[in-house]
Amino acid sequence: MCLLQFELVDKHLDRRVVLQQLDLSIQEGELLVVIGGSGAGKSTLLRLAAGLERVNAGRIQLDGVCVDSPADGVFIPPRRRRMGMVFQDFALWPHMSCLDNVAAALRDADRTEAMNLLRRLQIDELAARRPGEISGGQQQRVGLARALASRPRLLLLDEPFSSLDVDTTQALRLEMLRVVREEGMTTLLVSHDPVDAWRLADRIAVLEGGRLVQCASPAALYTQPRTARIARFTGAEGGLEAVMEMRDGVSGVCIAEHFLPGKPQDVSNGDKCNLYARPEGVSINSADGIPCELEHCAFESGVYRAYWSLPGQARWLCTLENDPPPPRGRLHIDVRHVFLYPMENQT
């Protein structure tokens, strides 16, 4: 069942287009992660859902009821949308205790229920403290408890881990996921961090320049990235210049005068394109393949991440090596891990 629906939504801020023709739905019980670069429109999308901003065109429906439509003269304010929101800057009342911050979100200010929520998030021992007396991760747990206190139809999370350290973020991701799964809570999370998407999402929606360019499961996004930016998001490296060719009746891609048979994407023969390849699809040896030279190598998470330059190419491809790589060699590229995009569409 569709809980929230954006229908061809446009949003402008100071004559600047922030969102354009956005068509996106969120299913009940789903955890949807929206990602994109700075200025892609992620936070604006969240504010429109909450009713903190109004659309310029299109409409938003919640539970099948229109909550924002300029054409129909409809706008339902935030307090009537039954949504809970967790902000990246915590947004707690500094003069109130953690317990009172949570209780304030309950209609009857039930301190017993508020304490139960703090206990579920394992911070009940902080109930009497004020926000300024606890850590950022603890403040974010209080913010999550407060958002859950109103029993919202939809939980909105605005880059909730962006101001936290790595260890705190890892722990809080799992804690938040456990709670929203137990509650069966429909959740919309916006983030610039790929890890949030891979570890949390049922589906990932990608915004580029205010447009929705792909919305898919993590597995589908990984195997079929529609744009160069999404390919990089999935771990692909490159952006090398290549040409689609036909040789002996076989379509393939030519890079650095080396022909790779097979057609990994729908690019026409003769088209110039940009080639990306994931490290797991690229290997190095000294026998045959594309000549290359080592540009940089870093030891990372138990392997050597090596970056190789190819003749006539301004960008690099990457391999993962168990041992320190040689200064030069030849690259083999597995076409199954290759993604091609027309040059004019590279972003």
C-alpha positions as CSV (number, residue, x, y, z in Angstrom):
1,M,0.0,0.0,0.0
2,C,1.3,3.4,-1.0
3,L,1.6,5.7,2.1
4,L,3.2,8.8,0.6
5,Q,3.1,9.9,-3.1
6,F,4.9,12.8,-4.8
7,E,3.2,13.4,-8.1
8,L,5.1,15.5,-10.6
9,V,6.2,17.9,-7.9
10,D,8.1,21.1,-8.7
11,K,9.8,23.2,-6.0
12,H,11.5,26.6,-6.6
13,L,13.5,28.6,-4.0
14,D,14.4,32.2,-5.0
15,R,13.7,31.4,-8.7
16,R,16.1,28.4,-8.5
17,V,14.7,25.0,-9.4
18,V,15.3,22.7,-6.5
19,L,13.0,19.8,-7.5
20,Q,11.6,19.2,-10.9
21,Q,8.8,16.7,-12.0
22,L,9.5,14.5,-8.9
23,D,7.4,11.4,-9.1
24,L,8.1,9.1,-6.1
25,S,6.1,6.8,-3.9
26,I,6.8,5.3,-0.5
27,Q,5.2,2.0,0.5
28,E,3.8,1.4,3.9
29,G,6.4,-0.3,6.2
30,E,9.2,0.6,3.8
31,L,12.5,2.3,4.6
32,L,13.4,4.5,1.7
33,V,16.8,6.2,1.6
34,V,17.1,9.3,-0.6
35,I,20.7,10.1,-1.7
36,G,22.3,12.8,-3.8
37,G,25.0,15.4,-3.8
38,S,24.9,18.8,-2.2
39,G,22.1,20.8,-3.7
40,A,20.3,17.8,-5.2
41,G,17.1,18.6,-3.4
42,K,17.2,15.9,-0.6
43,S,16.3,18.0,2.4
44,T,13.8,20.0,0.4
45,L,12.0,16.7,-0.5
46,L,11.9,15.9,3.3
47,R,10.5,19.4,4.2
48,L,7.8,19.1,1.5
49,A,6.7,15.7,3.0
50,A,6.6,17.2,6.5
51,G,4.7,20.3,5.3
52,L,7.5,22.7,6.3
53,E,7.6,23.8,2.6
54,R,4.9,24.0,0.0
55,V,5.1,22.7,-3.6
56,N,5.0,25.1,-6.5
57,A,3.4,22.5,-8.8
58,G,2.2,19.0,-8.6
59,R,0.7,17.3,-5.6
60,I,1.6,15.2,-2.5
61,Q,-0.7,12.5,-1.2
62,L,-0.6,10.9,2.3
63,D,-2.6,7.7,2.8
64,G,-4.5,8.5,-0.4
65,V,-5.5,12.0,0.8
66,C,-4.1,15.1,-0.9
67,V,-2.1,17.2,1.6
68,D,-0.5,19.7,-0.8
69,S,-1.7,20.8,-4.2
70,P,-1.6,24.5,-5.5
71,A,-3.9,23.6,-8.4
72,D,-6.6,22.3,-6.0
73,G,-5.9,25.0,-3.3
74,V,-5.1,22.3,-0.7
75,F,-2.5,22.4,2.0
76,I,-2.6,20.4,5.2
77,P,-0.2,21.8,7.9
78,P,2.5,19.7,9.5
79,R,0.6,19.2,12.8
80,R,-2.2,17.3,11.0
81,R,0.1,15.0,8.9
82,R,1.1,12.7,11.8
83,M,4.8,12.7,10.9
84,G,7.8,12.4,13.2
85,M,11.1,14.1,12.2
86,V,14.6,13.7,13.4
87,F,17.0,16.6,12.4
88,Q,20.7,16.4,11.8
89,D,21.3,19.1,14.4
90,F,19.2,17.2,17.1
91,A,16.8,20.2,17.6
92,L,16.2,19.3,21.3
93,W,14.9,21.9,23.8
94,P,18.1,22.8,25.8
95,H,16.3,23.9,28.9
96,M,14.4,20.6,29.3
97,S,15.5,17.2,30.5
98,C,15.8,14.3,28.1
99,L,12.6,12.8,29.6
100,D,10.7,16.1,29.3
101,N,11.8,16.5,25.7
102,V,10.3,13.1,24.8
103,A,7.2,13.6,27.0
104,A,6.4,16.9,25.3
105,A,5.7,15.0,22.1
106,L,3.0,13.0,23.8
107,R,-0.5,14.4,23.9
108,D,-0.9,13.7,27.6
109,A,2.8,14.3,28.4
110,D,2.9,10.8,29.8
111,R,6.3,10.5,31.5
112,T,5.9,6.8,32.0
113,E,5.5,6.2,28.2
114,A,8.4,8.7,27.6
115,M,10.6,6.7,29.9
116,N,9.7,3.5,28.1
117,L,10.8,5.0,24.9
118,L,14.1,6.1,26.4
119,R,14.5,2.6,27.8
120,R,13.9,1.0,24.4
121,L,16.7,3.2,23.0
122,Q,18.9,2.3,26.0
123,I,19.3,5.8,27.3
124,D,16.8,5.7,30.3
125,E,19.7,6.5,32.7
126,L,20.0,9.9,31.0
127,A,16.4,10.9,31.6
128,A,17.1,13.6,34.1
129,R,20.0,15.2,32.1
130,R,19.7,18.1,29.7
131,P,20.8,17.8,26.1
132,G,24.0,19.9,26.7
133,E,25.1,17.3,29.3
134,I,25.1,14.3,26.9
135,S,27.0,13.2,23.8
136,G,25.8,13.8,20.2
137,G,24.9,10.1,19.8
138,Q,22.9,10.2,22.9
139,Q,21.1,13.4,21.8
140,Q,20.2,11.8,18.6
141,R,18.7,8.8,20.4
142,V,16.6,11.3,22.4
143,G,15.5,12.9,19.1
144,L,14.5,9.5,17.8
145,A,12.5,8.7,21.0
146,R,10.8,12.1,20.7
147,A,9.9,11.5,17.0
148,L,8.5,8.0,17.9
149,A,6.5,9.4,20.9
150,S,3.8,10.8,18.7
151,R,3.3,7.4,16.9
152,P,3.7,8.9,13.5
153,R,2.5,7.4,10.2
154,L,5.8,8.4,8.7
155,L,9.2,8.9,10.2
156,L,11.4,11.5,8.5
157,L,15.2,11.5,9.1
158,D,17.3,14.4,7.8
159,E,20.9,13.2,7.6
160,P,20.6,12.0,11.3
161,F,24.2,10.7,11.5
162,S,26.1,13.4,9.7
163,S,27.4,15.1,12.8
164,L,28.4,11.9,14.6
165,D,31.7,10.0,14.7
166,V,32.1,6.7,12.8
167,D,31.7,4.4,15.8
168,T,28.6,6.2,17.1
169,T,27.1,6.3,13.6
170,Q,27.6,2.5,13.1
171,A,26.0,1.7,16.5
172,L,23.1,4.2,16.0
173,R,22.3,2.9,12.5
174,L,21.7,-0.6,13.8
175,E,19.8,0.7,16.8
176,M,17.5,2.9,14.7
177,L,16.9,0.1,12.2
178,R,16.0,-2.3,15.0
179,V,13.4,0.1,16.5
180,V,11.8,1.1,13.2
181,R,11.5,-2.6,12.2
182,E,9.9,-3.5,15.5
183,E,7.5,-0.7,15.1
184,G,6.8,-1.4,11.5
185,M,7.5,2.2,10.9
186,T,7.5,3.7,7.4
187,T,10.7,5.7,7.2
188,L,12.1,8.2,4.8
189,L,15.8,9.0,5.3
190,V,17.8,11.5,3.3
191,S,21.6,11.2,3.3
192,H,24.8,11.9,1.3
193,D,26.5,8.9,2.8
194,P,26.4,5.7,0.6
195,V,26.8,3.5,3.7
196,D,23.4,4.7,5.0
197,A,21.8,3.5,1.7
198,W,23.6,0.1,1.6
199,R,23.0,-0.8,5.2
200,L,19.5,0.5,5.8
201,A,17.4,0.8,2.6
202,D,14.7,-1.3,1.2
203,R,14.9,1.0,-1.8
204,I,17.2,3.8,-2.7
205,A,16.1,6.9,-4.6
206,V,18.8,8.9,-6.3
207,L,18.4,12.7,-6.9
208,E,20.6,14.5,-9.4
209,G,20.1,18.2,-10.0
210,G,16.6,18.1,-8.5
211,R,15.4,15.2,-10.6
212,L,14.8,11.6,-9.6
213,V,17.1,9.6,-11.9
214,Q,16.7,6.1,-10.3
215,C,14.7,4.4,-7.6
216,A,15.4,0.7,-7.0
217,S,16.4,-1.9,-4.5
218,P,20.1,-1.8,-3.5
219,A,20.8,-4.9,-5.6
220,A,19.2,-3.5,-8.7
221,L,21.0,-0.1,-8.2
222,Y,24.3,-2.0,-7.9
223,T,23.8,-4.1,-11.0
224,Q,22.2,-1.5,-13.3
225,P,23.3,2.0,-12.4
226,R,21.6,4.4,-14.8
227,T,24.1,7.3,-14.6
228,A,27.8,7.8,-14.1
229,R,27.3,9.3,-10.7
230,I,25.3,6.2,-9.6
231,A,28.1,4.0,-11.0
232,R,30.6,5.8,-8.8
233,F,28.2,5.5,-5.9
234,T,28.3,1.7,-6.3
235,G,32.1,1.7,-6.3
236,A,33.0,2.0,-10.0
237,E,36.1,4.0,-10.9
238,G,37.1,5.6,-14.2
239,G,35.4,7.9,-16.6
240,L,37.8,6.9,-19.3
241,E,37.2,7.8,-22.9
242,A,36.1,4.8,-25.0
243,V,34.3,4.1,-28.3
244,M,31.7,1.4,-29.1
245,E,32.7,-0.6,-32.1
246,M,31.8,-3.6,-34.2
247,R,34.6,-6.1,-35.0
248,D,34.1,-9.3,-36.9
249,G,30.4,-9.0,-36.2
250,V,30.8,-8.6,-32.5
251,S,29.9,-5.4,-30.6
252,G,32.3,-4.2,-28.0
253,V,34.1,-1.2,-26.5
254,C,37.5,0.0,-27.6
255,I,39.7,1.7,-24.9
256,A,43.4,2.6,-25.3
257,E,43.4,0.7,-28.6
258,H,42.2,-2.5,-26.8
259,F,39.0,-4.1,-27.8
260,L,36.7,-5.6,-25.1
261,P,34.0,-7.8,-26.7
262,G,30.5,-7.6,-25.4
263,K,28.0,-4.8,-25.0
264,P,27.5,-4.1,-21.3
265,Q,25.0,-1.2,-21.9
266,D,22.8,0.2,-24.5
267,V,25.3,2.5,-26.3
268,S,25.2,2.5,-30.1
269,N,28.2,1.5,-32.2
270,G,30.4,4.4,-33.1
271,D,29.3,6.4,-30.0
272,K,32.0,7.9,-27.8
273,C,31.4,7.1,-24.2
274,N,32.9,7.1,-20.7
275,L,33.9,3.8,-19.2
276,Y,33.6,2.9,-15.6
277,A,34.7,-0.4,-14.0
278,R,34.5,-1.8,-10.5
279,P,37.8,-2.9,-9.0
280,E,36.6,-6.5,-8.7
281,G,36.3,-6.5,-12.5
282,V,39.8,-5.3,-13.1
283,S,43.0,-7.4,-12.7
284,I,46.7,-6.9,-13.3
285,N,49.4,-9.1,-14.8
286,S,52.5,-8.8,-17.0
287,A,51.4,-11.0,-20.0
288,D,48.7,-9.3,-22.0
289,G,45.9,-6.7,-21.7
290,I,46.1,-2.9,-21.7
291,P,49.5,-1.4,-20.7
292,C,49.3,0.6,-17.5
293,E,51.5,2.3,-14.9
294,L,50.9,2.5,-11.2
295,E,50.0,6.0,-10.1
296,H,49.0,5.5,-6.5
297,C,48.6,2.7,-4.0
298,A,47.1,2.7,-0.5
299,F,46.6,-0.1,2.0
300,E,43.0,-0.2,2.9
301,S,41.0,-2.7,4.9
302,G,43.4,-5.6,4.4
303,V,44.1,-5.1,0.6
304,Y,46.2,-2.7,-1.5
305,R,44.0,-0.4,-3.5
306,A,46.0,0.4,-6.7
307,Y,45.3,3.1,-9.2
308,W,46.5,2.6,-12.8
309,S,47.0,5.1,-15.6
310,L,46.3,3.9,-19.2
311,P,47.8,5.3,-22.4
312,G,46.1,8.5,-23.5
313,Q,43.7,8.6,-20.6
314,A,43.3,11.3,-18.1
315,R,41.6,9.2,-15.5
316,W,42.5,5.9,-13.7
317,L,41.2,2.5,-13.1
318,C,41.5,0.7,-9.8
319,T,42.4,-2.9,-8.7
320,L,42.5,-4.6,-5.3
321,E,45.7,-6.5,-4.6
322,N,46.7,-8.9,-1.9
323,D,50.3,-7.9,-2.2
324,P,52.1,-4.6,-3.1
325,P,51.6,-4.2,-6.9
326,P,54.4,-3.7,-9.5
327,P,55.1,-0.3,-11.0
328,R,53.7,-1.3,-14.3
329,G,51.8,-4.2,-15.9
330,R,48.8,-4.9,-18.1
331,L,45.1,-4.6,-17.2
332,H,42.4,-7.1,-17.8
333,I,38.9,-5.7,-17.7
334,D,35.9,-8.0,-17.2
335,V,33.1,-6.5,-19.3
336,R,30.5,-7.8,-16.8
337,H,31.8,-5.1,-14.4
338,V,31.9,-2.3,-17.0
339,F,29.4,0.6,-17.3
340,L,29.2,2.9,-20.3
341,Y,27.6,6.3,-20.5
342,P,27.4,8.8,-23.3
343,M,30.0,11.5,-22.8
344,E,27.5,14.3,-22.8
345,N,25.7,12.6,-19.9
346,Q,28.7,12.3,-17.6
347,T,28.2,14.1,-14.3
